Amino acid sequence: MSLENIINALNLGPLSLLRRRAVESIDEAMRLGASFADLRYFRARTMAVSSTESREVVNNYGVSEGHALRVLVNGSWGYYTTSESSVGAGAAREAFKSASGQGNVRVYELRPLRDRVEVKVRRPLAEDPAEVMRELRRIREQVRAQEPRVKSITVNYSQVEYDKGYWSSDGRDLELRYSISRVSLTAVAREGDVVASAYASKSTYLGYALEVFDVNELIDLLLRRLRSQLKGVTVRPGQYQVVLSPDVSGVFVHEALGHLAEADIAVDGILGKLRGRRVAADFVNVSDSPQLDDPMAIGITPYDDEGVRGREVKIIEGGVMRELMNDRSYAASLGEEPTGNGRAEDFRSSVVVRMRNTYFKPGDMSLEELLEGVKDGFLMESVMGGQTSNDGTFQFGIQEGYRVVNGEVREPIRGAGIAGYTIETIGNIDGVSRDFKVWPGVCGKAGQSVFVGTGGPYVRVSKMKVG
């Protein structure tokens, strides 16, 4: 049956003209002998503005638009991409000719579905870069006025409005509209021989970030991190009890665990071998979800870039390694249902398995109870930089942390980091708080960047390397 017959032609959405061309290209690919075909439409309207002492500049103010046609031919993918406003005749033949590979690709096919999703905003996005620049300048001047030790300050704002369409030979007919906006502050301060740098940002899918959030809170956060570093003490390297804040536990669970649970890494990695086995205490739960009720859960993915409706992936449930994140191809290979984790940066990029919002689930302890159990250790509030490896080793820099002695939070630290082995660290978690908070981020993989959310509660680790 052709896609034209699968899709109900009545009550067409805003992308109706594009849909018709998509239908024609997909039907042509199937007539040529493809076993599966899909087409992605992508449009991003971007504004990016930056303010520093030396310059104020509009970094990006324009539209990126295009299509990606993908065909499965004898078990290998073929691709055709174009930045034209619609897919032209001959696209299917070009995609067909490009098909190459080992001929072992399979695709999980879905039931026909039509849907339109628009994520509503609370505050309209900015229209005039000049107005945004004035606000960034005010923020920069406010930071300077509140902390004279600041030597340089950069304030960035960006917003992207997305319009996406997806059509496939198995009858998926989807439209998605949403936006992401972000404000970030980076500063360097100096007192004597001590130099400190700090970073603070907030992002949201709810509209204009400079109005969705209280900018004064963001400034206070930046200054707190700078000041704690300026008066912080160095750390004697060793094994310590450590309490990770939602910011740090979220980055840890994303970088050190989440990537290992992506099917393209997990099938030959350490987590693939641990499925069904206990890796942590029964109060440790880790999930990846397409949507969370938090303004900074910017990994929002009601449908992924393969037309799969997103669902929660329970990576660790009750301390047991359970599920992997996958796309249509890995779902078919593993004999499982797709999870909605197939994502691409834009129409020029291929779909790969990616996280969305990855987090520890809350426990039943308070932060005070977690700290009471720490005799000699640290409270780590915020990370800055780090790296992980596929063998499960990780290390992260800490931009804000505090010494904890007999449950009392004491002096700040500086120049510290945490390191370890993912499975060992997960197994050393001995307390999880009731708190829950999400932090936004940008994740890089396979040369692509996508928005993600990370977070969770406060997590106590009985033993972790600090240095």
Backbone torsions as a table, in degrees:
resi	resn	phi	psi	omega
1	MET	NA	134.4	-179.3
2	SER	-74.9	157.6	177.7
3	LEU	-62.5	-32.7	178.2
4	GLU	-57.4	-36.9	179.9
5	ASN	-79.8	-27.4	-179.8
6	ILE	-72.4	-42.2	-175.8
7	ILE	-81.6	130.4	174.2
8	ASN	-72.1	121.5	-173.7
9	ALA	-80.0	-6.2	-178.3
10	LEU	-83.5	157.4	172.8
11	ASN	55.5	48.9	-176.8
12	LEU	-69.3	149.5	179.3
13	GLY	-85.4	-170.2	-176.6
14	PRO	-61.3	-24.2	-176.5
15	LEU	-96.6	29.9	-172.5
16	SER	-62.5	-38.7	179.5
17	LEU	-68.1	-40.8	176.9
18	LEU	-65.1	-37.4	179.5
19	ARG	-59.3	-42.6	-177.1
20	ARG	-62.9	-43.2	177.4
21	ARG	-65.6	-36.9	178.2
22	ALA	-63.1	-43.9	178.7
23	VAL	-58.6	-44.7	-178.5
24	GLU	-63.4	-42.6	-178.9
25	SER	-66.9	-41.2	-179.6
26	ILE	-67.9	-43.0	178.4
27	ASP	-63.1	-37.7	177.7
28	GLU	-64.4	-41.7	178.6
29	ALA	-61.7	-39.7	-179.5
30	MET	-70.0	-34.7	177.2
31	ARG	-67.3	-31.8	179.1
32	LEU	-73.4	-14.6	176.8
33	GLY	118.5	8.1	176.5
34	ALA	-68.1	146.3	176.2
35	SER	-89.2	-16.7	178.5
36	PHE	-159.5	147.1	176.6
37	ALA	-151.6	143.6	173.0
38	ASP	-145.4	159.6	-178.9
39	LEU	-135.2	131.2	177.0
40	ARG	-109.3	132.8	169.8
41	TYR	-106.8	137.3	-176.4
42	PHE	-138.2	129.3	174.4
43	ARG	-138.3	125.4	179.2
44	ALA	-127.8	120.9	174.9
45	ARG	-101.5	117.1	-168.3
46	THR	-119.5	140.4	167.6
47	MET	-130.1	129.2	177.2
48	ALA	-136.4	124.3	-173.9
49	VAL	-129.5	140.9	-177.4
50	SER	-135.9	140.3	179.6
51	SER	-131.2	122.9	174.4
52	THR	-131.4	177.0	177.8
53	GLU	-63.9	-33.4	-173.1
54	SER	-91.5	-23.5	-179.0
55	ARG	-160.6	156.3	172.9
56	GLU	-127.4	125.1	-170.3
57	VAL	-144.2	145.5	169.7
58	VAL	-91.5	107.3	-175.3
59	ASN	-77.2	-30.6	-177.2
60	ASN	-155.3	130.3	177.2
61	TYR	-154.0	84.4	-175.7
62	GLY	-172.4	-168.5	-174.6
63	VAL	-126.6	133.9	170.6
64	SER	-112.9	128.6	-174.2
65	GLU	-144.9	142.7	177.1
66	GLY	177.6	-177.9	-177.0
67	HIS	-131.9	152.9	174.5
68	ALA	-133.4	116.6	176.8
69	LEU	-102.2	131.3	-178.2
70	ARG	-126.3	132.7	-179.6
71	VAL	-130.1	142.9	177.3
72	LEU	-103.7	114.9	-174.7
73	VAL	-123.8	113.2	179.0
74	ASN	50.8	42.4	176.5
75	GLY	79.4	13.3	178.3
76	SER	-132.4	146.8	-179.5
77	TRP	-83.5	142.5	168.1
78	GLY	-124.5	146.3	-173.8
79	TYR	-131.1	150.5	170.5
80	TYR	-145.1	125.1	177.2
81	THR	-123.7	151.0	178.9
82	THR	-151.3	145.8	175.0
83	SER	-97.0	8.6	175.4
84	GLU	-68.0	161.9	-176.2
85	SER	-70.2	-17.0	175.3
86	SER	-152.1	163.8	-179.7
87	VAL	-79.5	126.8	-177.9
88	GLY	-89.7	172.7	176.8
89	ALA	-63.7	142.6	179.0
90	GLY	93.8	-5.5	-179.5
91	ALA	-61.4	-41.9	-178.7
92	ALA	-63.1	-40.9	-179.9
93	ARG	-65.3	-38.4	178.8
94	GLU	-66.1	-42.1	177.9
95	ALA	-63.8	-40.3	-179.2
96	PHE	-61.5	-43.0	-177.6
97	LYS	-67.6	-25.8	-176.5
98	SER	-84.9	-6.8	-175.4
99	ALA	-60.8	127.3	178.2
100	SER	-155.3	158.9	180.0
101	GLY	147.4	-165.3	-177.4
102	GLN	-89.6	-3.9	176.5
103	GLY	75.3	24.1	-177.9
104	ASN	-116.7	14.1	-178.6
105	VAL	-80.5	136.0	173.2
106	ARG	-123.9	159.2	-179.5
107	VAL	-131.8	133.1	174.7
108	TYR	-78.2	117.8	-179.3
109	GLU	-92.2	146.9	-173.7
110	LEU	-115.0	167.6	175.2
111	ARG	-74.1	150.3	175.8
112	PRO	-57.0	142.6	-179.2
113	LEU	-157.3	136.0	171.3
114	ARG	-116.0	134.5	178.2
115	ASP	-160.3	150.3	173.0
116	ARG	-128.5	129.7	-179.7
117	VAL	-126.1	126.2	174.4
118	GLU	-126.5	120.2	179.4
119	VAL	-86.5	111.5	-176.0
120	LYS	-72.6	148.1	178.7
121	VAL	-102.6	154.9	175.6
122	ARG	-89.1	-32.2	-179.8
123	ARG	-128.6	126.1	-179.4
124	PRO	-56.9	143.1	178.6
125	LEU	-67.5	160.8	-179.4
126	ALA	-69.2	148.1	176.6
127	GLU	-113.5	-29.4	-173.9
128	ASP	-113.2	113.4	178.1
129	PRO	-58.4	-31.0	-179.0
130	ALA	-64.5	-38.0	177.8
131	GLU	-67.1	-40.3	177.0
132	VAL	-62.1	-42.9	-178.9
133	MET	-60.6	-39.1	178.5
134	ARG	-62.6	-39.0	179.3
135	GLU	-69.3	-39.6	177.6
136	LEU	-64.3	-39.1	178.2
137	ARG	-62.7	-41.2	178.9
138	ARG	-62.8	-41.5	178.9
139	ILE	-62.8	-45.1	-179.4
140	ARG	-60.7	-43.7	179.9
141	GLU	-66.9	-34.4	178.9
142	GLN	-67.2	-40.2	177.1
143	VAL	-61.8	-45.1	179.6
144	ARG	-59.8	-42.8	-177.3
145	ALA	-68.1	-34.0	-177.0
146	GLN	-84.0	-20.9	-178.2
147	GLU	-143.3	95.7	-177.0
148	PRO	-67.2	-15.1	179.7
149	ARG	-77.6	-7.7	177.9
150	VAL	-68.9	127.0	-179.8
151	LYS	-97.8	-29.0	176.8
152	SER	-152.1	148.2	-179.4
153	ILE	-144.8	130.6	175.9
154	THR	-121.1	131.0	177.9
155	VAL	-121.0	125.9	-179.7
156	ASN	-119.6	144.5	171.1
157	TYR	-134.0	138.8	175.1
158	SER	-145.1	152.1	174.3
159	GLN	-146.1	144.8	177.8
160	VAL	-133.9	127.3	174.7
161	GLU	-104.3	120.7	-175.5
162	TYR	-104.7	136.0	165.9
163	ASP	-125.4	123.2	-178.3
164	LYS	-128.8	145.7	172.7
165	GLY	-130.5	147.5	178.6
166	TYR	-142.2	129.4	177.7
167	TRP	-136.2	142.5	-175.8
168	SER	-144.2	163.4	-178.8
169	SER	-69.2	-16.1	175.2
170	ASP	-94.5	15.6	168.9
171	GLY	90.1	18.1	174.2
172	ARG	-81.6	130.9	-176.1
173	ASP	-138.8	94.5	-167.6
174	LEU	-129.9	145.7	173.2
175	GLU	-132.0	140.3	-176.3
176	LEU	-140.1	132.7	177.9
177	ARG	-134.2	127.6	177.8
178	TYR	-161.0	174.5	-179.7
179	SER	-143.3	155.8	174.5
180	ILE	-131.4	131.4	174.7
181	SER	-127.8	155.0	-171.1
182	ARG	-150.5	136.8	172.0
183	VAL	-124.8	135.6	-178.4
184	SER	-139.0	147.2	179.9
185	LEU	-126.9	131.8	175.8
186	THR	-130.2	130.5	-176.6
187	ALA	-140.7	153.4	174.0
188	VAL	-124.5	132.3	179.2
189	ALA	-128.6	159.2	-179.0
190	ARG	-144.8	139.0	172.4
191	GLU	-139.7	110.5	-175.2
192	GLY	64.3	-125.6	179.8
193	ASP	-92.1	-0.3	-177.2
194	VAL	-94.7	123.0	176.6
195	VAL	-113.3	132.7	-179.3
196	ALA	-126.5	142.4	172.7
197	SER	-128.0	143.6	-178.2
198	ALA	-145.3	159.1	-175.4
199	TYR	-140.7	141.5	175.1
200	ALA	-148.4	139.2	-179.2
201	SER	-150.7	159.0	172.0
202	LYS	-141.4	141.2	178.8
203	SER	-135.0	156.7	-178.1
204	THR	-156.7	158.8	172.0
205	TYR	-102.7	10.1	-174.1
206	LEU	-102.0	12.9	175.5
207	GLY	118.8	-149.4	-172.2
208	TYR	-66.9	107.2	-173.3
209	ALA	-58.6	-32.5	-177.9
210	LEU	-70.8	-11.6	174.7
211	GLU	-114.0	-28.6	176.7
212	VAL	-63.9	-38.2	-178.1
213	PHE	-107.6	158.1	172.3
214	ASP	-82.7	108.7	-176.8
215	VAL	-63.1	-29.2	178.8
216	ASN	-61.8	-36.1	177.1
217	GLU	-65.1	-37.2	179.1
218	LEU	-67.7	-40.2	177.1
219	ILE	-63.6	-44.4	178.7
220	ASP	-60.1	-39.2	179.7
221	LEU	-64.4	-45.6	178.3
222	LEU	-59.5	-46.7	-177.5
223	LEU	-67.6	-36.6	177.1
224	ARG	-61.2	-42.4	179.7
225	ARG	-67.1	-40.3	177.2
226	LEU	-63.9	-47.8	-175.7
227	ARG	-66.7	-35.5	179.4
228	SER	-66.9	-33.4	177.1
229	GLN	-72.5	-38.8	-178.2
230	LEU	-63.2	-33.7	179.8
231	LYS	-107.5	8.0	-177.6
232	GLY	-71.8	156.6	177.3
233	VAL	-104.7	155.4	177.9
234	THR	-78.3	159.3	-174.0
235	VAL	-106.3	136.7	172.5
236	ARG	-79.5	120.7	-175.8
237	PRO	-59.7	145.2	178.0
238	GLY	165.9	-173.5	176.6
239	GLN	-94.1	128.5	-176.7
240	TYR	-138.3	161.2	164.4
241	GLN	-73.0	137.3	-176.5
242	VAL	-137.4	134.6	171.3
243	VAL	-106.2	122.7	-179.2
244	LEU	-98.6	129.3	177.0
245	SER	-71.5	169.2	175.6
246	PRO	-55.2	-34.9	176.8
247	ASP	-62.3	-49.5	-175.5
248	VAL	-75.3	-42.1	179.1
249	SER	-64.0	-33.7	178.1
250	GLY	-67.3	-44.0	177.8
251	VAL	-64.7	-41.1	178.0
252	PHE	-60.1	-48.2	-175.3
253	VAL	-68.6	-29.0	176.4
254	HIS	-73.8	-56.2	-172.3
255	GLU	-74.0	-48.0	-171.4
256	ALA	-86.2	-25.9	-178.5
257	LEU	-114.5	-45.9	-173.3
258	GLY	-58.7	-46.8	-179.6
259	HIS	-62.1	-34.5	179.1
260	LEU	-70.0	-17.3	-179.8
261	ALA	-97.5	4.1	173.0
262	GLU	-79.9	130.7	-167.9
263	ALA	-56.0	-36.6	-178.2
264	ASP	-66.2	-24.0	175.2
265	ILE	-95.3	-36.5	-172.0
266	ALA	-72.2	-31.8	-174.0
267	VAL	-59.0	-32.1	177.1
268	ASP	-114.6	11.9	-175.9
269	GLY	-106.3	-169.0	-173.8
270	ILE	-72.9	-33.7	-176.7
271	LEU	-74.8	-31.7	177.9
272	GLY	-59.3	-31.8	-179.1
273	LYS	-82.0	-13.4	-175.3
274	LEU	-101.9	2.7	-177.9
275	ARG	-60.4	132.5	-178.3
276	GLY	85.7	-2.1	-178.8
277	ARG	-108.0	150.0	178.1
278	ARG	-73.9	129.4	178.3
279	VAL	-122.5	-7.9	-176.6
280	ALA	-157.8	174.8	176.5
281	ALA	-64.2	159.3	-173.4
282	ASP	-68.7	-12.0	177.6
283	PHE	-91.8	5.9	178.7
284	VAL	-96.9	118.5	-179.7
285	ASN	-134.8	131.9	-179.2
286	VAL	-130.2	132.1	179.6
287	SER	-134.8	162.6	169.5
288	ASP	-125.8	126.6	-173.9
289	SER	-130.1	149.6	179.6
290	PRO	-75.1	-23.7	-178.7
291	GLN	-149.5	138.9	173.3
292	LEU	-132.4	150.3	-179.6
293	ASP	-81.7	68.0	179.1
294	ASP	-149.8	133.7	-175.8
295	PRO	-62.7	-19.8	-178.4
296	MET	-102.7	11.4	176.9
297	ALA	-82.8	71.7	-169.1
298	ILE	-82.8	4.4	171.8
299	GLY	-81.0	28.5	-173.6
300	ILE	-60.6	120.8	-174.6
301	THR	-145.1	73.6	179.0
302	PRO	-55.7	-40.5	170.5
303	TYR	-130.4	141.9	178.0
304	ASP	-84.3	-173.7	-174.8
305	ASP	-83.8	13.8	169.7
306	GLU	-120.5	16.2	176.7
307	GLY	74.4	19.6	-179.2
308	VAL	-95.5	129.4	176.6
309	ARG	-67.6	128.4	-177.3
310	GLY	-69.4	145.0	174.2
311	ARG	-138.4	162.9	176.2
312	GLU	-67.6	133.4	174.5
313	VAL	-107.8	116.8	-178.8
314	LYS	-89.6	90.8	-176.2
315	ILE	-66.4	-51.9	173.2
316	ILE	-123.0	127.3	179.6
317	GLU	-129.9	120.3	-178.4
318	GLY	60.1	31.7	179.5
319	GLY	82.8	-1.0	-177.3
320	VAL	-106.6	133.7	176.4
321	MET	-68.3	117.8	-172.3
322	ARG	-112.4	-69.1	-166.5
323	GLU	-117.7	156.3	172.1
324	LEU	-112.1	152.0	171.7
325	MET	-82.9	140.6	-176.8
326	ASN	-144.2	175.9	169.4
327	ASP	-118.8	-170.4	-177.1
328	ARG	-62.6	-39.9	-176.9
329	SER	-69.5	-47.2	179.8
330	TYR	-68.7	-32.5	175.9
331	ALA	-60.1	-44.8	179.4
332	ALA	-65.2	-41.2	-178.8
333	SER	-66.4	-37.4	-177.6
334	LEU	-87.9	-6.7	-178.1
335	GLY	69.6	34.2	-179.0
336	GLU	-125.7	166.8	176.6
337	GLU	-77.3	145.9	177.0
338	PRO	-66.0	148.4	-174.7
339	THR	-101.8	-11.4	-177.3
340	GLY	88.8	28.9	-179.6
341	ASN	-108.8	17.1	175.9
342	GLY	-85.7	110.4	-174.4
343	ARG	-132.2	149.2	176.9
344	ALA	-134.3	144.6	-179.4
345	GLU	-64.4	-42.1	-179.1
346	ASP	-159.2	-170.6	-176.6
347	PHE	-71.1	-20.2	179.1
348	ARG	-80.0	-13.4	-172.6
349	SER	-102.8	146.0	176.8
350	SER	-80.7	157.8	179.3
351	VAL	-77.3	130.3	174.9
352	VAL	-132.2	164.3	-179.8
353	VAL	-73.6	121.3	-176.3
354	ARG	-135.4	152.4	172.3
355	MET	-74.6	165.6	176.8
356	ARG	-122.6	-88.4	172.5
357	ASN	-118.1	111.0	-173.4
358	THR	-114.3	132.5	-168.5
359	TYR	-160.8	153.9	164.5
360	PHE	-76.6	140.4	172.9
361	LYS	-83.0	151.9	-178.1
362	PRO	-64.3	155.9	173.7
363	GLY	-108.5	-146.2	-176.4
364	ASP	-125.4	11.9	179.5
365	MET	-100.8	158.5	171.9
366	SER	-91.4	162.6	176.3
367	LEU	-60.5	-38.6	179.5
368	GLU	-61.0	-40.3	179.1
369	GLU	-66.6	-38.3	177.0
370	LEU	-62.5	-45.0	-177.8
371	LEU	-68.7	-34.4	179.7
372	GLU	-57.7	-30.5	-178.2
373	GLY	-82.5	-1.4	-178.1
374	VAL	-96.5	114.1	179.1
375	LYS	-86.4	-41.4	-179.3
376	ASP	-150.9	100.0	-175.3
377	GLY	-168.1	-151.3	-172.4
378	PHE	-143.7	150.9	167.5
379	LEU	-107.7	114.8	-179.2
380	MET	-99.7	117.1	-173.2
381	GLU	-96.8	-30.4	-174.0
382	SER	-156.0	142.6	178.8
383	VAL	-101.5	159.9	170.3
384	MET	-148.2	100.3	177.6
385	GLY	82.2	161.3	178.7
386	GLY	160.9	179.9	178.3
387	GLN	-153.8	154.5	178.4
388	THR	-135.0	162.9	178.6
389	SER	-129.2	159.2	-179.0
390	ASN	-66.8	-14.4	176.7
391	ASP	-84.7	0.0	176.2
392	GLY	97.7	1.1	176.4
393	THR	-82.8	147.2	-178.5
394	PHE	-147.2	158.5	168.2
395	GLN	-154.3	137.0	-178.6
396	PHE	-131.6	141.4	171.5
397	GLY	-80.4	148.9	179.8
398	ILE	-112.7	121.7	178.7
399	GLN	-96.0	-15.1	173.4
400	GLU	-146.3	122.3	178.8
401	GLY	-156.1	162.2	-175.7
402	TYR	-139.2	145.6	174.2
403	ARG	-73.1	141.3	176.8
404	VAL	-125.9	124.6	178.6
405	VAL	-129.9	122.1	-179.3
406	ASN	50.8	43.6	175.9
407	GLY	81.8	-2.6	-177.5
408	GLU	-102.3	127.6	176.8
409	VAL	-77.6	121.9	-174.7
410	ARG	-113.6	-134.8	-170.3
411	GLU	-69.6	151.9	175.5
412	PRO	-72.5	161.3	178.2
413	ILE	-119.0	163.3	175.8
414	ARG	-144.1	158.2	178.0
415	GLY	65.0	27.5	-175.3
416	ALA	-102.8	164.6	175.7
417	GLY	-152.6	164.4	175.4
418	ILE	-123.1	150.8	-177.7
419	ALA	-152.1	161.8	177.7
420	GLY	166.8	-162.9	179.8
421	TYR	-119.9	128.3	-169.3
422	THR	-52.6	-55.0	-174.6
423	ILE	-64.0	-39.3	177.8
424	GLU	-64.0	-43.1	-179.6
425	THR	-65.2	-43.7	176.9
426	ILE	-58.0	-41.9	-179.9
427	GLY	-68.4	-20.4	-179.1
428	ASN	-91.5	2.2	177.7
429	ILE	-70.8	122.4	-178.7
430	ASP	-122.4	12.0	176.6
431	GLY	-170.3	139.9	179.4
432	VAL	-136.0	132.0	-174.9
433	SER	-86.2	171.8	177.9
434	ARG	-81.0	-15.3	-177.8
435	ASP	-64.2	156.1	174.1
436	PHE	-152.2	129.1	179.7
437	LYS	-148.8	145.9	-179.6
438	VAL	-113.1	140.7	175.4
439	TRP	-121.8	143.8	-177.5
440	PRO	-87.2	156.8	177.0
441	GLY	-158.8	174.8	174.6
442	VAL	-123.8	123.6	-175.3
443	CYS	-106.0	133.0	177.2
444	GLY	-106.4	136.1	176.7
445	LYS	-162.4	139.2	177.6
446	ALA	53.0	34.5	179.2
447	GLY	75.6	10.0	-179.5
448	GLN	-118.4	153.2	176.1
449	SER	-124.4	134.4	176.3
450	VAL	-136.5	156.1	177.8
451	PHE	-75.6	138.8	178.3
452	VAL	-139.4	161.4	170.1
453	GLY	-114.6	144.6	175.0
454	THR	-134.5	157.2	177.2
455	GLY	161.7	-159.5	-178.6
456	GLY	143.5	-153.3	178.0
457	PRO	-97.6	-171.7	166.4
458	TYR	-76.9	135.9	-176.9
459	VAL	-125.4	129.3	177.7
460	ARG	-102.2	129.8	178.4
461	VAL	-111.4	125.6	-173.7
462	SER	-66.7	-26.9	-177.2
463	LYS	-153.7	122.2	179.7
464	MET	-149.9	145.2	177.2
465	LYS	-73.2	128.5	176.6
466	VAL	-128.0	135.5	-179.0
467	GLY	-164.3	NA	NA
